[in-house]
Each structure stands twice: as C-alpha cells, then as structure tokens.
Amino acid sequence: MPRLLGVEIPDKKRTVISLTYIYGVGLHTAKKILAETGINPDRRAFELSEADISKLAQHIQTNYPVEGDLRREVQNNIKRLISIKSYRGDRHRKGLPVRGQRTRTNARTRKGKPKTVQTKKKTT
C-alpha cells in the first residue's frame, strides 16, 4: 500500500479513486491533481513509482489544504462561530443541524439516540 501524506491509499484501485481516501481530496480534485502532475488516472496505485508518489505528495502539499491542516482549519472556523455567538455556532454547540434542516423528524444523525421524556403521574 503506498503511503501518501500519512494516509495508506488502497493499491488495487485506480489512482484517481485512491487519492480520494485523503481527507480534503474529492473526485474532482483528484482528477485535477493527476492532470496537473501528468500521471495517468487509470493506473493502479501499486503501479506508481516512488518518483510519482513523491511528485503527487509535493504537489498536494503545496497547492491544497489536506488532512491535519484542513481538519484544524475547519475546527477553528467552528470555534470562531461559537465564540461570536452566531446562529450557526449556537446550532453547533447544541449538536443540532446547522444548515436549516428540519428537526421534528429526521435529525437523528446530529441529535443522537432518542431521549424518551417521561410524563408525570397524575395524582387523584
């Protein structure tokens, strides 16, 4: 398995698909990277030479924020939204959907497991 920017990319898949295993590199960006470096996107990842791997790593590091830097940037943006007490920051802090989705139903991914609310027993 070739190692690229600290990530083990699958060697049996095409290079264009293997690059998408890096956080911050999607299919469109992977195609663009391979076109700019001149590497055939249909080659399998295990067919890449050390020179190709180093060329890819160098190009990605200089031109794109990926992995740890991108994760840190996203977390800093969320912390900034929370600290300025914006609506989006408040939704992040409460663990609710941020982009206007409904929450009466269909928000289980953000809200977590349902919490059953018990009603008080009526005394007579």
Secondary structure, DSSP 8 states (H G I E B T S, - for coil): --EETTEE--SSSBHHHHGGGSTT--HHHHHHHHHHHT--TTSBGGG--HHHHHHHHHHHHHH---HHHHHHHHHHHHHHHHHTT-HHHHHHHHT--SSS---SSS-HHHH-S-----------
